């Protein structure tokens, strides 16, 4: 009775809670305590669906963000989704996804990927890239080399590092690991003649480069001599080069242009803004020896719009750039120094990021020195009217097109030769 009085007291004190029926076993019999009745009744319990939580019960998934590896081990095997009613559901991942995630976490321990299917390798590269494995200092380089050795141009076929000299200095070894590149843009990086990356251009790994843009890199005749030595002596290196941009390098003179005559396959050349002394002699020399004709209008090949980073590692290069930009952000403790300098009256020098412009002032003064081969299609296409910009360029464009059209029609009247025949004639 004392127990029943205590139970009834609890029921009256907590009557606002919906606790449901309460069952008590006493003397071998099961009793049910109803909140409405103030006593114990011998009632057989009815079958009722069991509910562990009330309707208003909610669950919040909390994870330790500091230990990312432990969190991934607890939740990486499941996929969490929500239904339309707002209920949380989870399903197990496939075995392929689990294995792919495990290998991407340990991608630097792979011995070799040569002969491995490229479809699966691309998914593995994307999984490792999402985990930012290629941004790590030592293990990232080792993992990237496994992919570049096995798949070459699939990892990266075109690389644009224009005005990204900090990325080059931080990730030089990673950049050197790329193989079978066809386009490389190093414009406005101020590398100089002695840079290790320019020496790497002469290696066999980059013999596939067809477009090389070296605008505004402080190059001189010595750098061109070193860069063209394998082609001139061993017929190796950049022998497949088709487009070359050496503009805005005022230390390149007539002597340095002579080293470029070894590029027999060269179709487009830009030497605007260089330190040439006898421009007319250089123009005649390029036309007589390698068949390059001086263009009256700017060429589309040198407007820096076609060169982009393309391949599996496109996002990896962006991750490198973002990491460099994060490191360049000013720290909070530097504000006090700036305030102190301002208080004492000393001038604070602001360093601006060097930007690469498409038209340099010295290029405007010396004129455009861009060359192309007449018998090569899609090489001497002029720029659009908005890029050309002036009425003189428009008139020169029309005049040059008219002259090319008259020459083409006159040749068709007298001779009907194929492209191979014209290539053979131009070699003499």
Secondary structure, 3 states (H helix, E strand, C coil): CHHHHHHHHHHHHCCCCCCCCEEEEECCEEEEECCCCCCEECCCCCCCCCCCCCCCCCCCCCCCCCCHHHHHHHHCCEEEEECCCCCEEEEECCHHHHHHHHHHHCHHHCCCCCCCCHHHHHHHHHHHHHCCHHHCCCHHHHHHHHHHHHHHHHCCCEEECCCCHHHHHHCHHHHHCCCCCCEEECCCCCCCCCCHHHHHCCCHHHCCCCEEECCCCCCEHHHHHHHHHHHHHHCCCCCCCCEEECCCCCECCHHHHHHHHHCCCCCEEECCCCCCCCHHHHHHHHHHHHCCEECCCCEHHHCCCCCCCECCCHHHHHHHHHHHHHHHCCCCCHHHHHHHHHHCCCCCCCCCCCCCCCCCHHHHHHCCCEEECCCCCCCCCECCHHHHCCHHHHHHHHHHHHHHHHHHHHHHHHCCCCHHHHHHHHCC
